Amino acid sequence: TAALFGASLTLAVGAHAQGRDYQSIRIGVDVPYEPMEYRNPDGSLTGFDIELGDALCERAELQCEWVVQAWDGIIPGLLSRRFDAIMSSMTINEERRQQVLFSEPYISPPSAWFAPSSEGFTSADAQTLKGKTIGVQRGTLQDNYVTDLYGSEAQIRRYATADDLVIDMSAGRIDIAFLDFPIGKTTMLDADQGDYVVVGDMIDEPKEYFGDGFGIAFRPRDEALAERFNQALAEVREDGTYQSLYDKYFGV
Ligand code: ARG
């Protein structure tokens, strides 16, 4: 028994060091973040990330289960094994690379400023936003960016979810929001609840803040798992699955 125990202990430690050979995984996601990840009226999850993630799991022959997790605890949730991957519009950047392993980017949207048209903003530089209230989702790259570049001129309100931010915008509690472009487009420009505009240009520089596109995050040891997802991503790009999802969510 002692020998057996010793052997399985060695095996377990070895498997851990190399990363496991998964048959099923759990994927952490913060919702709502429409159109990337949100709920159908019946409560089930949908969105570009969810549908793409499910397609990748099918390709990688993995059983995948989505786990809803608030954004501010999403990296700790991965590292503490609450789930095995994060697919939640997470931008690949240096700061996060210190903690997690990323897949290849699967989409690279810019950020943008959104405001009620009644505010009359024509630009969103720090001088224009002096004394104004800016809304961001807490712990996002948009939070880092406005904190560093606008923090001394403007007041910043940080929200747990993108939806809370949009609600406060419609209630007039913030003057302008800084968001991943697809989220502001869907929840403000395309939603019939107020008259919103994009202020100024799309922003994806400097890379130090805006990173290298959205990636799926894994624990650093799970290189083999990340590779399976990269392979699956190449396959869904090849066979048209990626394009049809892109058209469904972002097409005209
Ligand atoms: N792309 C931004 C970032 O990585 C925000 C992502 C927020 N995602 C979400 N599902 N709430 O910082």
Residues whose N, C-alpha, C, O or C-beta is under 5 A from the ligand:
A	BS01	LIG	D30 Y33 W71 S88 S89 M90 T91 G139 T140 L141 Q142 D180
